[in-house]
Amino acid sequence: MQASPNAVDGGAAAHEFRIAIPFGLPAVAGAIVSLAMCYGTVLVKEVFGIPTLGLNPHVQAVLMWSSALLAECAL
């Protein structure tokens, strides 16, 4: 008598759990974060009246370019 392939796990089929990321999601997310970093301080200043967010402009530029690089590589 030959054992069936499912005899080891009691007949239950093994299910694989996978997270499927839509194709353009990393590129769109990188572009949105880049735009938020670029125009975020201007928007907050004009809408809420807060003069600055307290973020160094050089750090803001690095974060903006890093997220733009993520969008470029995701394409």
VENCOR-V857222 format. One line per field, one symbol per residue. ss: DSSP state (a for helix, b for strand, c for the rest). phi: phi as a letter, one per 20 degrees, with the letter a starting at -180 (. if undefined). burial: 1 if it has 24 or more other ideal C-beta (glycine too) atoms within 12 Angstrom, else 0. A space follows every 50 residues. Layout:
# VENCOR-V857222
ss = ???
phi = ???
burial = ???
This chain:
# VENCOR-V857222
ss = ccccaaacccccccccccccccccaaaaaaaaaaaaaaaaaaaaaaaacc ccccccaaaaaaaaaaaaaaaaaac
phi = .dfffeffemnfffdeeceeeggeffffffffffffffdfffffffedme fbenegfffffffffffffgfffff
burial = 00000000000000000000000000000110110010011000000000 0000000001001100110010000
